[in-house]
């Protein structure tokens, strides 16, 4: 297996990317291929005193930044880490691409170079959300790959999410819920009512609606949503978490007494921070493409990169991409929708 | 001024409602009218040893529960606290109705009994969201009155929210932002792009998009959104807040050392809890009706009721309802949209 990683993606590239790759490479037999300017990557590898044989470098001179228009950047920067990586996946020179770069560019390059799986209406970005229950995380998709939503996309998210969670967590029939404004059936706007109906008829373990309040408390393996709501959900949860943790950090260092108290309670506070820490869950797969792509947060450091590499292995080994392709080819509801001649293009 | 309060609305009615009313009534000159079964309310008033003259009781024998279909319940239960209250507002026998009862029933009764203000496409539920900035709270609307969204509704939310915040907080030109999946202009689906354009042309202090992550950190006075996204935003933030606070409560009572630490840091932890506490912000107005209606949370206790009564006073005194009516009658963008002959009915 060859795991490709964008050496220039994210705020702390290439240093932290290379450090994460080195840490993972020491533990696994798979080959890690780092894409980026060769001299730069080599320098970082030397700084890590890496002497192993399962890290390779593929020279890619260009970088796509977050400020560029994704579609245009992908067209123009053929020698960028992202476009090179996608082409390697396409040509069978790599099995999965991990990147902390621009999500828009990853998605655009994925669509242009790899293309969608046959039958998939829209690829989706899936992210692990912390959960206060056994299992400790819930897969949420779509987190914002598609802002214009249709019920079929939400329905396909249910299928893709089920397959991914089965592959990564080994849960035979992952439970799937639909993010909605009420738990009862019949809630929501037309889009969500229609998506509910389609999910109910799908060959997955669909378990009804879930409200935004309840996701963090666990209770299901996959939460499906349209890209707009998913993005709002994810970012508002993240904002609240950052705000509260920030307040604890600030208030508990005000004054001697509170500081002493915080020191005594330190190990517990650390445990709590860990529960709500998104960093060790291992990246956000872009599902529905003809190849495995794993997006990591732009502010990822060594640890996040390390975990992402570990999570990439079962993603490839269990052939999530092939299983999604097969599931979609058997999906009647979907084919019926497709025959209606609806738009198949990606914005 | 007569402040009507639903004595039977919410999980802790009538006891906590009456206690909150008594606490507020002791401080204000306005008359508080409690609606509910007369003997029951009287008993609670006696339990509070109330001997003042500015609390009245209006007998209303029926209660609409959360389990009932709102529209049907409103039609059938003419003697319910909510329907009686709305009729009193309509007949000039009260200036504002406060209720912790079913939001759906309040909205349905508001539409049936009071009706929408001329020019208002859809009433919206507005809620105060905590903010870690000066001012300490942001008004968010719509929180879920309308699940099917149109750009015009979002645009009108901007106008209504501005007027309400000016009335309650005395901010001359409240800053308004649009909840969206990116901060830059041009982000989002068609609905949000169109709403952005309409808000830009409105006679309000519109300041662009805001992401879900940033609302808690303050930075604007009003956040406008469609009802679906607003509901997702509010509930996911609430879930995260509940989850983290719950973890702190649980973990900091595990073991002697952590417990001792928590005791030392107690006053600070209490301060933090207060920052993220929604209870003292004073209810969620339903804006756009021909009368002032204030929804309080179903789990409201004495304190929440007390604050809601205090916040109801400037809501009435500054004639928010009249000001919205006037602003909408002057709104050209809106009239243009209306001439397109779009549906004016409420689902």
Interface residues (C-beta under 8 A of the other chain):
Chain A: X132 X144 X147 X148 X149 X179 X181 X188 X189 X190 X192 X211 X212 X213 X214 X215 X216 X217 X227 X228 X229 X231 X232 X233 X234 X235 X236 X237 X238 X239 X240 X241 X242 X243 X244 X245 X246 X247 X248 X251 X252 X254 X255 X257 X258 X260 X261 X262 X263 X264 X265 X266 X267 X268 X269 X271 X272 X275 X276
Chain B: X132 X144 X147 X148 X149 X179 X181 X188 X189 X190 X192 X211 X212 X213 X214 X215 X216 X217 X227 X228 X229 X231 X232 X233 X234 X235 X236 X237 X238 X239 X240 X241 X242 X243 X244 X245 X246 X247 X248 X251 X252 X254 X255 X257 X258 X260 X261 X262 X263 X264 X265 X266 X267 X268 X269 X271 X272 X275 X276
